[in-house]
């Protein structure tokens, strides 16, 4: 306030100075003003006078002017009305004409459904903004009445184009699926070699100890996440293959119209119908791979479209709806595949189908659909694939066995030797030292069967690829399938080859040699499986191959067949035996062995010479079996019920034949027998003939039952039966010589021995 007061005082002084400075001018101005007042009085009087004269003169003009003003006022009212009308029209025409014209243009663009959404927005603007603004006019009411009709027309047209889109997408879903599957296949083809290379690198580094298991797992996780992201960058989206604008447009239109629920229900209902059509397989789908391919392409295309709709629209379809469709599809797909794959008997088609299913599953898995059930079904199909493989290899093995010559393989050069040893792991240092030409111990079917076993293992491995199985699981599957091949298929084929007609002893011998080498190769097969699966054979849970038992069984069957065939051949010679059972005793001459027996022994010598390559026990058993069979057959000839009478001369001939057999046995046709072991085969017959030819009944009856008995192997029943046949012969010969004392004594002696034998039998029976 003090400052303000000081400033006021300063201004007052300045005002006072200014007033003092201009005071003289003010006085001069007052003087001039007084002079002007006198002039003004004069002017006033002049004006008054002029006005009076003017009033008098303008009365006439005034009346004319009044009438003109009234006309002007009326013109001004009309002009104002016209301006108001122009203003209203100027206001209405841009608001109404432009939206209506825009709607008309949009409605004419039928092929571009996206134009209908702006048309609806314009209709809404026209209805809620422009028409109320324009006022209550007739043309406005006409427009208002047409707006619902235009909306209905837009909705119906959009729905028509949506139906066309759905029909088009149904027809072209296989192309969409084909593109998606091809891209996944290409991605797999590009990334799988990189995976194998990385795994090989890991294996090398792990052997060197430069990478730990934990670091390997981290690298593996990072690498597969990297491939996973590459996959999604490379796979083209559905929007690259299909124009979805009809769906988006129709969705927006129905949303604007407040009918979104109606549209959602309609879309889902139609797509469910299409899903049922897509999931219905063709009746002949199982005949070719193209049928399966077309089926999978349609399904993939359908779900690729639904996945795109799920991610590009807000609520038209939701995750629950898509998952429900996928569960329905998955059950129908698995049922269809089980049904149609069961008709397939071609392993190549099953393998191609498996690869196609893997691609199908990987493609849908890339879009977030769970596919574990498909891989479970592939494991089920693995059993069927194995059975089909077994059937094919059954035919292959039979062809190999039928075409084999069952002779050792001759090799003339080192190149031929390496060719066969590369096919079959033969390890025989002694054979390698022999000069060319030489023979491999086995026939052609050994390397062929071994190669076919490896081919079968490769076929099993092909099916196990890409099934997301561990190495241990793959190894277990291959070993189990190989066991079935060995114990069932190959075993049956070997049994068939052994049991079929026209199989000679030489062929059977070669079968035994072949199966021995195949049995020895089983551990090489185990190593082969371990190498391709990277699972050590000594793993705790590793399945062992049962090939050893298969080849042992086949060898035993071949051995039994050798014994049976050899005995059958012996029977053929024995059928030629023509003994004169009533032959008289020759005086001092030496009897010769029967012709059939000489031929039989010659045959046995040549046969046993072939047995040199057989295992020792087999050859010895065959020789012992043959000798026992000869002895038993000769004994049966003696005891044959049809032979009712036997003379001593016939017994002497049989005695000579037995000596020939013993000479053959004593010569050792097969090495390995100790002492006179082979002679034991004829001991029963030898003791029986000695007893009769030497007529040593007193010794037999006295020592019977003692361990040191000379005729320990003579059964009293057998002796009694033969003795009764001799009694009949004696009676017949002595009908007309019953009065000779020698013959009567012999007859009495026979009767006495028979009686004593019967008593002996009765005592031991009691």
Secondary structure, DSSP 8 states (H G I E B T S, - for coil): -HHHHHHHHHHHHHHHHHHHHHHHHHHHHHHHHHHHHHHHHHHHHHHHHHHHHHHHHHHHHHHHHHHHHHHHHHHHHHHHHHHHHHHHHHHHHHHHHHHHHHHHHHHH-TT-TTHHHHHHHHHHHIIIIIHHHH-S-HHHHHHHHHHHHHHHHHHHHHHHHHHHHHHHHHHHHHHHHHHHHHHHHHHHHHHHHHHHHHHHHHHHHHHHT-S-HHHHHHHHHHHHHHHHHHHHHHS--GGGT---HHHHHHHHHHHHTT-HHHHHHHHHHHHHHHHHHHTS--TTGGG-HHHHHHHHHHHHHHHHHHHHHHHHSSSSS-HHHHHHHHHHHHHHHHHHHHHHHTT---HHHHHHHHHHHHHHHHHHHHTT---HHHHHHHHHHHHHHHHHHHHHHHHHHHHHHHH---S--EE-SHHHHHHHHHHS----HHHHHS-SSEE-SS-HHHHHHHHHHHHHHHHHHHHHTTS---HHHHHHHHHHHHHHIIIIIIHHHHHHHHHSTT--HHHHHHHHHHHHHHHHTHHHHHHHHHHHHT--TT-TT-----HHHHHHHHHHHHHHHHHHHHHHHHHHHHTT----TT----SS------HHHHHHHHHHHHHHHHGGGS-HHHHHHHHHHHHHHHHHHHHHHHH-TT-----HHHHHHHHHHHHHHHHHHHT-SSTT--TTGGGGGGHHHHHHHHHHHHT-HHHHHHHTT-TT-TTTT--HHHHHHHHHHHHHHHHHHTSS-TT-HHHHHHHHHHHHHHHHHHHHHHHHH-
